[in-house]
Amino acid sequence: MKIVEILVLTGAMPSSITITHDVLTTANRLRRIAGRAPIFDIRITGSGGRTARAFLGDTTVADASDTPADLIIVPGLGLTNETDVTALCTRRDAQAAKKQIVAAVARGAEVATACSGVFLFADAGILASRRVTSTWWLAPVFRALHPDIALDVDALVVRDGPVTTAGAAMAQMDLMLALVAAHADAALARQCARYLLLDARRSQSRYMALAFLAAADPHVATAEAWARKRLHKDFSIEDMASAAGLAPRTFARHVERASGLSPVRFLQRLRIEVALELLETTKLSFDEVARRVGYAEPSTLRRIIRRDAGEAPSRLRSPAPRRAVGRG
């Protein structure tokens, strides 16, 4: 059996803890139903471990034996800003967790986390030269604190050597299915997904709000608002830079620092964001949606949506389109 330690820090998101535990126990249950031995020996430890066990109705006591875990999973912490991230990394329980994570990687074990838990891994020093992902709205903070770590904010789950990371809070379920596939097999992961009614998702990009990312930089926020009002018109990146009051190269640096995207990709992502909103909230034809977001050829928009959202545009229509909510 794989010894899996769920390392719960005080303040960890209850949903993240529950998802972690539910997917592992479901995998074991499905193995038993199939007449096979359970694959995961689950332990819940950490400063928030006792509360988590009580919350889950788990009557087991964390194993105090010398048998080390094969896999340590840190549930997401739900942090929302740089102040909270900095405070977390200096906490006594976080310091102990970082030492444990470093020791686990050193002995050949695997470690995994989602959402703002990735900051804990980065502060522990185990992400150097690795590719990771994290919650999209903290991307500017992550890049500012850890500029040398390759952050792929589009990805839902990134596995690089012994480290697996996932995106925003509910990406914990994507993380867990990836871990089940890696430590058991893909068929069991698919069974868990069907049993728990989990949808397959490929990227965080569909869920990003560029206005939120742009807000990290007033120049980028100005350009984003200016461009959003003119998506149906023909304008250039130089025009956006001028609207922000910056030279094109300076503007590019600001955009990349705030969003992790080049100005061209930023504008393209903005067009897609608005297109998806129109598809989900109106009955406009696809050709009209394409025109409103600046694509003369609907086929171009269709191709980009398939690439970024992982689905055909027709599948993104709501059965009963709701009224668009005004931006405030």
C-alpha positions as CSV (number, residue, x, y, z in Angstrom):
1,M,0.0,0.0,0.0
2,K,1.0,3.6,-0.6
3,I,1.3,5.5,2.6
4,V,-0.4,8.9,2.0
5,E,0.0,11.6,4.6
6,I,-2.5,14.5,4.4
7,L,-0.6,17.3,6.1
8,V,-3.3,19.7,7.3
9,L,-2.2,23.2,8.5
10,T,-4.4,25.2,10.7
11,G,-6.7,27.3,8.4
12,A,-6.6,24.9,5.5
13,M,-9.7,25.0,3.4
14,P,-12.4,22.5,4.5
15,S,-13.4,21.8,0.9
16,S,-9.7,21.0,0.0
17,I,-9.3,18.7,3.0
18,T,-12.6,16.9,2.2
19,I,-11.9,16.5,-1.5
20,T,-8.5,15.0,-0.7
21,H,-9.9,12.5,1.8
22,D,-13.0,11.7,-0.3
23,V,-11.0,10.8,-3.5
24,L,-8.5,8.6,-1.7
25,T,-11.2,6.8,0.3
26,T,-13.3,6.4,-2.9
27,A,-10.4,4.9,-4.7
28,N,-9.9,2.4,-1.8
29,R,-13.7,1.6,-1.8
30,L,-13.8,1.0,-5.5
31,R,-10.8,-1.4,-5.2
32,R,-12.6,-3.3,-2.5
33,I,-15.8,-3.6,-4.7
34,A,-13.6,-5.0,-7.4
35,G,-12.2,-7.6,-5.0
36,R,-8.8,-5.9,-4.8
37,A,-6.9,-4.7,-1.8
38,P,-7.1,-0.9,-1.0
39,I,-4.1,1.0,-2.4
40,F,-3.9,4.0,0.0
41,D,-3.0,3.9,3.7
42,I,-4.3,7.4,4.7
43,R,-2.9,9.4,7.6
44,I,-4.1,12.9,8.6
45,T,-1.4,14.9,10.4
46,G,-0.4,18.5,11.0
47,S,-1.4,21.4,13.2
48,G,-5.0,21.1,11.8
49,G,-5.0,17.3,11.8
50,R,-7.1,16.7,14.9
51,T,-9.8,19.2,13.7
52,A,-9.8,17.7,10.3
53,R,-10.2,14.1,11.6
54,A,-13.1,15.2,13.7
55,F,-14.7,17.1,10.8
56,L,-14.3,14.0,8.5
57,G,-15.5,11.5,11.2
58,D,-12.1,9.8,10.9
59,T,-11.6,7.9,14.2
60,T,-8.0,6.8,13.3
61,V,-5.1,8.4,15.0
62,A,-2.2,9.7,12.9
63,D,0.4,6.9,12.7
64,A,3.3,7.8,14.9
65,S,5.5,4.9,13.6
66,D,8.8,5.5,11.8
67,T,7.4,4.4,8.5
68,P,7.7,7.4,6.2
69,A,5.0,8.5,3.8
70,D,5.3,7.7,0.1
71,L,3.2,10.8,-0.7
72,I,2.5,14.0,1.3
73,I,-0.5,16.1,0.3
74,V,-0.9,19.6,1.7
75,P,-4.6,20.7,1.2
76,G,-5.0,24.3,-0.2
77,L,-4.8,27.2,2.3
78,G,-7.2,29.6,0.7
79,L,-4.9,32.7,1.0
80,T,-5.9,35.8,-1.0
81,N,-3.1,38.3,-0.8
82,E,0.6,38.8,-0.3
83,T,0.2,39.7,3.4
84,D,-1.5,36.4,4.2
85,V,1.1,34.5,2.2
86,T,4.0,36.1,4.0
87,A,2.3,35.6,7.4
88,L,1.8,31.9,6.6
89,C,5.4,31.2,5.7
90,T,6.6,32.5,9.1
91,R,4.2,30.5,11.2
92,R,5.7,27.8,13.5
93,D,3.5,25.0,12.1
94,A,4.4,26.1,8.5
95,Q,8.1,26.1,9.4
96,A,7.7,22.5,10.7
97,A,5.8,21.5,7.6
98,K,8.5,23.0,5.3
99,K,11.2,20.9,7.0
100,Q,9.0,17.8,6.6
101,I,8.4,18.5,2.9
102,V,12.1,19.0,2.2
103,A,13.0,15.8,4.1
104,A,10.3,13.9,2.1
105,V,11.7,15.0,-1.3
106,A,15.2,14.3,-0.1
107,R,14.4,10.7,0.7
108,G,12.6,10.2,-2.6
109,A,8.9,10.6,-1.6
110,E,6.4,12.7,-3.5
111,V,4.7,15.9,-2.4
112,A,1.6,17.6,-3.7
113,T,-0.5,20.7,-3.1
114,A,-3.0,23.1,-4.7
115,C,-4.0,26.7,-4.6
116,S,-1.9,28.9,-2.2
117,G,-0.2,25.8,-0.8
118,V,2.3,26.2,-3.6
119,F,3.7,29.2,-1.8
120,L,4.6,27.0,1.1
121,F,6.5,24.6,-1.3
122,A,8.3,27.6,-2.9
123,D,9.3,29.0,0.4
124,A,10.6,25.5,1.4
125,G,13.0,25.7,-1.6
126,I,11.9,22.6,-3.4
127,L,10.6,24.3,-6.6
128,A,13.9,25.5,-8.0
129,S,14.2,24.7,-11.7
130,R,10.7,23.1,-11.6
131,R,7.6,24.1,-13.5
132,V,4.5,24.6,-11.3
133,T,1.0,26.1,-11.2
134,S,-1.0,27.8,-8.6
135,T,-4.2,29.8,-8.1
136,W,-4.5,32.2,-11.0
137,W,-5.4,35.3,-9.0
138,L,-2.2,35.1,-6.9
139,A,0.0,34.7,-10.0
140,P,1.3,38.3,-9.8
141,V,2.2,37.8,-6.1
142,F,3.9,34.5,-6.8
143,R,6.0,36.0,-9.6
144,A,7.0,38.9,-7.4
145,L,8.1,36.6,-4.6
146,H,9.6,33.8,-6.7
147,P,10.7,35.2,-10.0
148,D,13.0,32.3,-10.7
149,I,10.3,29.6,-10.5
150,A,8.5,28.7,-13.8
151,L,4.8,29.4,-13.1
152,D,2.4,28.0,-15.7
153,V,-0.8,29.6,-14.5
154,D,-2.8,28.2,-17.5
155,A,-2.4,24.6,-16.3
156,L,-4.7,22.9,-13.8
157,V,-2.2,20.3,-12.7
158,V,1.6,20.2,-13.2
159,R,3.7,17.2,-12.3
160,D,7.5,17.8,-12.3
161,G,9.6,15.1,-10.7
162,P,8.4,14.4,-7.2
163,V,6.3,17.6,-7.0
164,T,2.7,17.9,-8.2
165,T,0.9,21.2,-8.0
166,A,-2.6,22.3,-9.0
167,G,-4.4,25.6,-9.6
168,A,-7.2,27.4,-7.7
169,A,-9.1,25.9,-4.8
170,M,-11.4,23.4,-6.6
171,A,-8.4,22.2,-8.7
172,Q,-7.8,20.0,-5.6
173,M,-10.0,17.4,-7.2
174,D,-8.0,17.6,-10.4
175,L,-4.9,17.2,-8.3
176,M,-6.3,14.1,-6.5
177,L,-7.4,12.4,-9.7
178,A,-3.9,13.0,-11.2
179,L,-2.4,11.4,-8.1
180,V,-4.7,8.4,-8.2
181,A,-3.8,7.9,-11.8
182,A,-0.1,8.2,-11.0
183,H,-0.1,5.9,-7.9
184,A,-2.7,3.5,-9.0
185,D,-3.8,3.7,-12.6
186,A,-5.8,5.9,-15.0
187,A,-8.8,3.5,-15.0
188,L,-9.2,3.9,-11.2
189,A,-9.0,7.7,-11.6
190,R,-11.7,7.6,-14.2
191,Q,-13.9,5.5,-11.9
192,C,-13.4,7.9,-9.1
193,A,-14.4,10.8,-11.3
194,R,-17.6,9.0,-12.5
195,Y,-18.5,7.9,-8.9
196,L,-18.0,11.5,-7.5
197,L,-19.5,13.2,-10.6
198,L,-16.3,15.1,-11.3
199,D,-15.9,16.9,-14.7
200,A,-12.7,16.7,-16.6
201,R,-11.1,20.1,-17.1
202,R,-7.9,21.0,-18.9
203,S,-7.0,24.5,-17.9
204,Q,-7.6,27.4,-15.6
205,S,-7.6,29.8,-18.5
206,R,-11.4,29.7,-19.0
207,Y,-11.9,30.8,-15.5
208,M,-9.4,33.6,-15.3
209,A,-10.7,37.2,-14.9
210,L,-8.2,39.4,-16.6
211,A,-9.6,42.5,-14.9
212,F,-8.6,40.9,-11.6
213,L,-5.0,40.3,-12.7
214,A,-4.8,43.7,-14.4
215,A,-5.8,45.4,-11.1
216,A,-2.3,44.5,-9.8
217,D,-0.9,47.3,-12.0
218,P,-2.8,50.6,-12.6
219,H,-1.3,51.0,-16.1
220,V,-2.4,47.5,-17.1
221,A,-5.8,48.1,-15.5
222,T,-6.3,51.3,-17.6
223,A,-5.3,49.5,-20.8
224,E,-7.6,46.5,-20.0
225,A,-10.6,48.8,-19.4
226,W,-9.8,50.8,-22.6
227,A,-9.5,47.7,-24.7
228,R,-12.6,46.0,-23.3
229,K,-14.7,48.9,-24.6
230,R,-13.2,48.7,-28.1
231,L,-12.9,45.0,-28.8
232,H,-15.1,45.3,-31.8
233,K,-12.7,47.8,-33.4
234,D,-9.3,47.4,-35.0
235,F,-6.5,48.6,-32.7
236,S,-2.9,47.7,-32.0
237,I,-0.9,46.9,-28.9
238,E,0.8,50.2,-29.4
239,D,-2.7,51.8,-29.1
240,M,-3.2,50.0,-25.8
241,A,0.2,51.1,-24.6
242,S,-0.6,54.7,-25.5
243,A,-3.9,54.4,-23.6
244,A,-1.9,53.3,-20.5
245,G,0.5,56.2,-20.9
246,L,3.5,53.9,-21.6
247,A,5.9,53.2,-24.3
248,P,5.3,49.8,-26.0
249,R,8.3,48.0,-24.4
250,T,7.5,49.4,-21.0
251,F,3.9,48.4,-21.4
252,A,4.9,44.9,-22.3
253,R,7.0,44.6,-19.1
254,H,4.0,45.8,-17.0
255,V,1.6,43.3,-18.7
256,E,3.9,40.4,-18.3
257,R,4.6,41.2,-14.6
258,A,0.9,41.5,-13.8
259,S,-0.5,38.6,-15.8
260,G,2.3,36.4,-17.0
261,L,1.2,37.0,-20.6
262,S,2.6,39.0,-23.5
263,P,0.5,42.0,-24.6
264,V,-0.6,40.0,-27.7
265,R,-1.7,37.0,-25.6
266,F,-3.3,39.4,-23.0
267,L,-5.5,41.0,-25.7
268,Q,-6.3,37.6,-27.2
269,R,-7.3,36.3,-23.7
270,L,-9.5,39.4,-23.2
271,R,-11.3,38.8,-26.5
272,I,-11.9,35.1,-25.5
273,E,-13.1,36.0,-22.0
274,V,-15.7,38.4,-23.5
275,A,-16.7,35.9,-26.2
276,L,-17.3,33.2,-23.6
277,E,-19.4,35.6,-21.5
278,L,-21.5,36.4,-24.6
279,L,-21.9,32.7,-25.5
280,E,-23.0,31.9,-21.9
281,T,-25.3,34.9,-21.4
282,T,-26.9,35.8,-24.7
283,K,-28.5,34.2,-27.8
284,L,-26.2,36.0,-30.2
285,S,-25.1,33.9,-33.2
286,F,-21.5,32.8,-33.1
287,D,-20.6,35.0,-36.1
288,E,-22.0,38.0,-34.2
289,V,-20.1,37.1,-31.1
290,A,-16.9,36.9,-33.2
291,R,-17.6,40.3,-34.7
292,R,-18.2,41.9,-31.3
293,V,-14.8,40.7,-30.0
294,G,-12.9,41.7,-33.0
295,Y,-12.6,38.6,-35.2
296,A,-13.6,39.0,-38.8
297,E,-13.3,35.2,-39.3
298,P,-15.4,33.2,-36.9
299,S,-13.3,30.2,-37.6
300,T,-10.3,31.9,-35.9
301,L,-12.4,32.5,-32.7
302,R,-13.6,28.9,-32.9
303,R,-10.1,27.5,-33.1
304,I,-8.8,29.7,-30.2
305,I,-11.7,28.7,-28.0
306,R,-11.1,25.0,-28.6
307,R,-7.4,25.6,-27.7
308,D,-8.0,27.6,-24.6
309,A,-11.2,26.2,-23.2
310,G,-10.7,22.6,-24.4
311,E,-14.3,22.5,-25.8
312,A,-16.2,23.3,-28.9
313,P,-18.0,26.7,-28.7
314,S,-21.4,25.0,-29.1
315,R,-20.8,23.1,-25.8
316,L,-20.3,26.4,-23.9
317,R,-23.8,27.6,-24.5
318,S,-26.0,27.6,-21.5
319,P,-29.3,25.8,-22.0
320,A,-31.2,28.9,-21.0
321,P,-28.9,32.0,-21.3
322,R,-29.0,34.2,-18.3
323,R,-28.9,38.0,-18.4
324,A,-25.4,39.4,-18.3
325,V,-24.5,41.0,-15.1
326,G,-23.2,44.5,-15.4
327,R,-19.5,45.1,-14.4
328,G,-19.3,47.2,-11.3
